[in-house]
Amino acid sequence: MTGRLFGGLSSGRSGTPPAWIPALLTPAVFLLHGYHPLADDGAVYVAGVRKLIDGGLYRTDAVFAFSLTRFSVFAHLLAWSVRATGIPARDFLFACHLASILLYLLA
């Protein structure tokens, strides 16, 4: 029975599920876990990313917006990606959330 998982579904390699199973599980994980982009310290990181995208935001609270993201490669990479693709930051963060769930399940 080597290479057979999930009730007889054949996998590409021995002991690993087919790649489409994590793709099907991603919406289920999203519905179960939810989407909370501004929970906990996420609000600070999102504010920092928005500040990097549009320098005119948070003029009086720029120190707060950059407090955690100033040394973060993640915030700068995300802001660059949003500017390069032209996708709104809200939609891009949502797509990154879904992609991270999928990549986690694939791992």
mmCIF file of the C-alpha atoms, coordinates in Angstrom:
data_MODEL
# 
_entry.id   MODEL 
# 
loop_
_atom_site.group_PDB 
_atom_site.id 
_atom_site.type_symbol 
_atom_site.label_atom_id 
_atom_site.label_alt_id 
_atom_site.label_comp_id 
_atom_site.label_asym_id 
_atom_site.label_entity_id 
_atom_site.label_seq_id 
_atom_site.pdbx_PDB_ins_code 
_atom_site.Cartn_x 
_atom_site.Cartn_y 
_atom_site.Cartn_z 
_atom_site.occupancy 
_atom_site.B_iso_or_equiv 
_atom_site.pdbx_formal_charge 
_atom_site.auth_seq_id 
_atom_site.auth_comp_id 
_atom_site.auth_asym_id 
_atom_site.auth_atom_id 
_atom_site.pdbx_PDB_model_num 
ATOM 1   C CA . MET A 1 1   ? 0.000   0.000  0.000  1.00 0.00 ? 1   MET A CA 1 
ATOM 2   C CA . THR A 1 2   ? 2.924   2.340  -0.452 1.00 0.00 ? 2   THR A CA 1 
ATOM 3   C CA . GLY A 1 3   ? 2.049   5.588  -2.227 1.00 0.00 ? 3   GLY A CA 1 
ATOM 4   C CA . ARG A 1 4   ? -1.694  5.319  -1.427 1.00 0.00 ? 4   ARG A CA 1 
ATOM 5   C CA . LEU A 1 5   ? -3.223  7.969  0.810  1.00 0.00 ? 5   LEU A CA 1 
ATOM 6   C CA . PHE A 1 6   ? -6.633  9.380  1.596  1.00 0.00 ? 6   PHE A CA 1 
ATOM 7   C CA . GLY A 1 7   ? -8.648  6.249  0.872  1.00 0.00 ? 7   GLY A CA 1 
ATOM 8   C CA . GLY A 1 8   ? -6.734  5.013  -2.126 1.00 0.00 ? 8   GLY A CA 1 
ATOM 9   C CA . LEU A 1 9   ? -5.674  8.258  -3.801 1.00 0.00 ? 9   LEU A CA 1 
ATOM 10  C CA . SER A 1 10  ? -2.336  7.772  -5.436 1.00 0.00 ? 10  SER A CA 1 
ATOM 11  C CA . SER A 1 11  ? 0.396   10.260 -4.710 1.00 0.00 ? 11  SER A CA 1 
ATOM 12  C CA . GLY A 1 12  ? 3.348   11.294 -6.800 1.00 0.00 ? 12  GLY A CA 1 
ATOM 13  C CA . ARG A 1 13  ? 5.891   10.183 -4.192 1.00 0.00 ? 13  ARG A CA 1 
ATOM 14  C CA . SER A 1 14  ? 5.623   7.640  -1.469 1.00 0.00 ? 14  SER A CA 1 
ATOM 15  C CA . GLY A 1 15  ? 4.155   9.196  1.688  1.00 0.00 ? 15  GLY A CA 1 
ATOM 16  C CA . THR A 1 16  ? 3.033   12.547 0.249  1.00 0.00 ? 16  THR A CA 1 
ATOM 17  C CA . PRO A 1 17  ? -0.516  13.524 -0.663 1.00 0.00 ? 17  PRO A CA 1 
ATOM 18  C CA . PRO A 1 18  ? -1.407  14.806 -4.131 1.00 0.00 ? 18  PRO A CA 1 
ATOM 19  C CA . ALA A 1 19  ? -0.821  18.543 -4.606 1.00 0.00 ? 19  ALA A CA 1 
ATOM 20  C CA . TRP A 1 20  ? -4.517  19.298 -5.171 1.00 0.00 ? 20  TRP A CA 1 
ATOM 21  C CA . ILE A 1 21  ? -5.474  18.257 -1.624 1.00 0.00 ? 21  ILE A CA 1 
ATOM 22  C CA . PRO A 1 22  ? -3.821  21.307 0.025  1.00 0.00 ? 22  PRO A CA 1 
ATOM 23  C CA . ALA A 1 23  ? -5.466  23.483 -2.641 1.00 0.00 ? 23  ALA A CA 1 
ATOM 24  C CA . LEU A 1 24  ? -8.863  22.114 -1.608 1.00 0.00 ? 24  LEU A CA 1 
ATOM 25  C CA . LEU A 1 25  ? -8.076  22.461 2.084  1.00 0.00 ? 25  LEU A CA 1 
ATOM 26  C CA . THR A 1 26  ? -6.995  26.119 1.792  1.00 0.00 ? 26  THR A CA 1 
ATOM 27  C CA . PRO A 1 27  ? -10.560 27.557 1.696  1.00 0.00 ? 27  PRO A CA 1 
ATOM 28  C CA . ALA A 1 28  ? -11.563 25.268 4.570  1.00 0.00 ? 28  ALA A CA 1 
ATOM 29  C CA . VAL A 1 29  ? -8.642  26.478 6.689  1.00 0.00 ? 29  VAL A CA 1 
ATOM 30  C CA . PHE A 1 30  ? -9.487  30.066 5.771  1.00 0.00 ? 30  PHE A CA 1 
ATOM 31  C CA . LEU A 1 31  ? -13.123 29.614 6.818  1.00 0.00 ? 31  LEU A CA 1 
ATOM 32  C CA . LEU A 1 32  ? -12.108 27.926 10.055 1.00 0.00 ? 32  LEU A CA 1 
ATOM 33  C CA . HIS A 1 33  ? -9.301  30.278 11.027 1.00 0.00 ? 33  HIS A CA 1 
ATOM 34  C CA . GLY A 1 34  ? -10.636 33.512 9.540  1.00 0.00 ? 34  GLY A CA 1 
ATOM 35  C CA . TYR A 1 35  ? -8.853  36.620 8.368  1.00 0.00 ? 35  TYR A CA 1 
ATOM 36  C CA . HIS A 1 36  ? -7.677  39.143 10.952 1.00 0.00 ? 36  HIS A CA 1 
ATOM 37  C CA . PRO A 1 37  ? -5.152  41.447 9.271  1.00 0.00 ? 37  PRO A CA 1 
ATOM 38  C CA . LEU A 1 38  ? -5.263  44.091 12.002 1.00 0.00 ? 38  LEU A CA 1 
ATOM 39  C CA . ALA A 1 39  ? -5.272  41.811 15.048 1.00 0.00 ? 39  ALA A CA 1 
ATOM 40  C CA . ASP A 1 40  ? -2.531  42.088 17.651 1.00 0.00 ? 40  ASP A CA 1 
ATOM 41  C CA . ASP A 1 41  ? 0.584   43.706 16.182 1.00 0.00 ? 41  ASP A CA 1 
ATOM 42  C CA . GLY A 1 42  ? -0.669  43.204 12.618 1.00 0.00 ? 42  GLY A CA 1 
ATOM 43  C CA . ALA A 1 43  ? -2.139  46.697 12.724 1.00 0.00 ? 43  ALA A CA 1 
ATOM 44  C CA . VAL A 1 44  ? 1.327   48.167 13.244 1.00 0.00 ? 44  VAL A CA 1 
ATOM 45  C CA . TYR A 1 45  ? 2.811   46.166 10.363 1.00 0.00 ? 45  TYR A CA 1 
ATOM 46  C CA . VAL A 1 46  ? -0.062  47.025 8.006  1.00 0.00 ? 46  VAL A CA 1 
ATOM 47  C CA . ALA A 1 47  ? 0.275   50.703 8.936  1.00 0.00 ? 47  ALA A CA 1 
ATOM 48  C CA . GLY A 1 48  ? 4.001   50.500 8.213  1.00 0.00 ? 48  GLY A CA 1 
ATOM 49  C CA . VAL A 1 49  ? 3.402   48.871 4.831  1.00 0.00 ? 49  VAL A CA 1 
ATOM 50  C CA . ARG A 1 50  ? 0.809   51.517 3.948  1.00 0.00 ? 50  ARG A CA 1 
ATOM 51  C CA . LYS A 1 51  ? 3.253   54.246 4.997  1.00 0.00 ? 51  LYS A CA 1 
ATOM 52  C CA . LEU A 1 52  ? 5.936   52.723 2.755  1.00 0.00 ? 52  LEU A CA 1 
ATOM 53  C CA . ILE A 1 53  ? 3.470   52.601 -0.152 1.00 0.00 ? 53  ILE A CA 1 
ATOM 54  C CA . ASP A 1 54  ? 2.252   56.176 0.327  1.00 0.00 ? 54  ASP A CA 1 
ATOM 55  C CA . GLY A 1 55  ? 4.702   58.429 2.132  1.00 0.00 ? 55  GLY A CA 1 
ATOM 56  C CA . GLY A 1 56  ? 2.000   61.047 2.720  1.00 0.00 ? 56  GLY A CA 1 
ATOM 57  C CA . LEU A 1 57  ? 0.136   58.866 5.206  1.00 0.00 ? 57  LEU A CA 1 
ATOM 58  C CA . TYR A 1 58  ? 0.534   59.186 8.967  1.00 0.00 ? 58  TYR A CA 1 
ATOM 59  C CA . ARG A 1 59  ? 2.445   62.454 8.910  1.00 0.00 ? 59  ARG A CA 1 
ATOM 60  C CA . THR A 1 60  ? 2.042   63.048 12.635 1.00 0.00 ? 60  THR A CA 1 
ATOM 61  C CA . ASP A 1 61  ? 2.461   59.400 13.648 1.00 0.00 ? 61  ASP A CA 1 
ATOM 62  C CA . ALA A 1 62  ? 5.235   58.390 11.260 1.00 0.00 ? 62  ALA A CA 1 
ATOM 63  C CA . VAL A 1 63  ? 7.447   57.251 14.134 1.00 0.00 ? 63  VAL A CA 1 
ATOM 64  C CA . PHE A 1 64  ? 4.713   54.877 15.296 1.00 0.00 ? 64  PHE A CA 1 
ATOM 65  C CA . ALA A 1 65  ? 4.072   53.561 11.785 1.00 0.00 ? 65  ALA A CA 1 
ATOM 66  C CA . PHE A 1 66  ? 7.777   52.842 11.258 1.00 0.00 ? 66  PHE A CA 1 
ATOM 67  C CA . SER A 1 67  ? 8.556   51.611 14.768 1.00 0.00 ? 67  SER A CA 1 
ATOM 68  C CA . LEU A 1 68  ? 8.412   47.895 13.922 1.00 0.00 ? 68  LEU A CA 1 
ATOM 69  C CA . THR A 1 69  ? 8.695   47.945 10.137 1.00 0.00 ? 69  THR A CA 1 
ATOM 70  C CA . ARG A 1 70  ? 11.803  50.100 9.804  1.00 0.00 ? 70  ARG A CA 1 
ATOM 71  C CA . PHE A 1 71  ? 14.135  47.113 10.087 1.00 0.00 ? 71  PHE A CA 1 
ATOM 72  C CA . SER A 1 72  ? 11.784  44.578 8.502  1.00 0.00 ? 72  SER A CA 1 
ATOM 73  C CA . VAL A 1 73  ? 12.541  43.173 5.069  1.00 0.00 ? 73  VAL A CA 1 
ATOM 74  C CA . PHE A 1 74  ? 8.979   41.823 4.932  1.00 0.00 ? 74  PHE A CA 1 
ATOM 75  C CA . ALA A 1 75  ? 7.347   45.264 5.051  1.00 0.00 ? 75  ALA A CA 1 
ATOM 76  C CA . HIS A 1 76  ? 9.625   46.717 2.378  1.00 0.00 ? 76  HIS A CA 1 
ATOM 77  C CA . LEU A 1 77  ? 9.185   43.685 0.109  1.00 0.00 ? 77  LEU A CA 1 
ATOM 78  C CA . LEU A 1 78  ? 5.414   43.773 0.539  1.00 0.00 ? 78  LEU A CA 1 
ATOM 79  C CA . ALA A 1 79  ? 5.231   47.520 -0.150 1.00 0.00 ? 79  ALA A CA 1 
ATOM 80  C CA . TRP A 1 80  ? 7.400   47.112 -3.248 1.00 0.00 ? 80  TRP A CA 1 
ATOM 81  C CA . SER A 1 81  ? 5.187   44.250 -4.475 1.00 0.00 ? 81  SER A CA 1 
ATOM 82  C CA . VAL A 1 82  ? 2.020   46.309 -4.019 1.00 0.00 ? 82  VAL A CA 1 
ATOM 83  C CA . ARG A 1 83  ? 3.529   49.238 -5.935 1.00 0.00 ? 83  ARG A CA 1 
ATOM 84  C CA . ALA A 1 84  ? 4.879   46.964 -8.695 1.00 0.00 ? 84  ALA A CA 1 
ATOM 85  C CA . THR A 1 85  ? 1.627   45.077 -9.275 1.00 0.00 ? 85  THR A CA 1 
ATOM 86  C CA . GLY A 1 86  ? -0.763  47.998 -8.832 1.00 0.00 ? 86  GLY A CA 1 
ATOM 87  C CA . ILE A 1 87  ? -3.128  45.794 -6.801 1.00 0.00 ? 87  ILE A CA 1 
ATOM 88  C CA . PRO A 1 88  ? -4.728  47.597 -3.830 1.00 0.00 ? 88  PRO A CA 1 
ATOM 89  C CA . ALA A 1 89  ? -2.908  46.872 -0.561 1.00 0.00 ? 89  ALA A CA 1 
ATOM 90  C CA . ARG A 1 90  ? -6.034  45.373 1.040  1.00 0.00 ? 90  ARG A CA 1 
ATOM 91  C CA . ASP A 1 91  ? -6.454  42.852 -1.793 1.00 0.00 ? 91  ASP A CA 1 
ATOM 92  C CA . PHE A 1 92  ? -2.747  42.066 -1.948 1.00 0.00 ? 92  PHE A CA 1 
ATOM 93  C CA . LEU A 1 93  ? -2.595  41.334 1.800  1.00 0.00 ? 93  LEU A CA 1 
ATOM 94  C CA . PHE A 1 94  ? -5.597  39.027 1.441  1.00 0.00 ? 94  PHE A CA 1 
ATOM 95  C CA . ALA A 1 95  ? -3.943  37.170 -1.447 1.00 0.00 ? 95  ALA A CA 1 
ATOM 96  C CA . CYS A 1 96  ? -0.746  36.833 0.597  1.00 0.00 ? 96  CYS A CA 1 
ATOM 97  C CA . HIS A 1 97  ? -2.781  35.387 3.462  1.00 0.00 ? 97  HIS A CA 1 
ATOM 98  C CA . LEU A 1 98  ? -4.325  32.755 1.191  1.00 0.00 ? 98  LEU A CA 1 
ATOM 99  C CA . ALA A 1 99  ? -0.944  31.993 -0.372 1.00 0.00 ? 99  ALA A CA 1 
ATOM 100 C CA . SER A 1 100 ? 0.627   31.531 3.045  1.00 0.00 ? 100 SER A CA 1 
ATOM 101 C CA . ILE A 1 101 ? -2.086  29.034 4.023  1.00 0.00 ? 101 ILE A CA 1 
ATOM 102 C CA . LEU A 1 102 ? -1.519  27.108 0.793  1.00 0.00 ? 102 LEU A CA 1 
ATOM 103 C CA . LEU A 1 103 ? 2.264   27.084 1.204  1.00 0.00 ? 103 LEU A CA 1 
ATOM 104 C CA . TYR A 1 104 ? 1.922   25.942 4.809  1.00 0.00 ? 104 TYR A CA 1 
ATOM 105 C CA . LEU A 1 105 ? -0.310  23.065 3.762  1.00 0.00 ? 105 LEU A CA 1 
ATOM 106 C CA . LEU A 1 106 ? 2.035   22.116 0.931  1.00 0.00 ? 106 LEU A CA 1 
ATOM 107 C CA . ALA A 1 107 ? 4.964   21.964 3.355  1.00 0.00 ? 107 ALA A CA 1 
# 
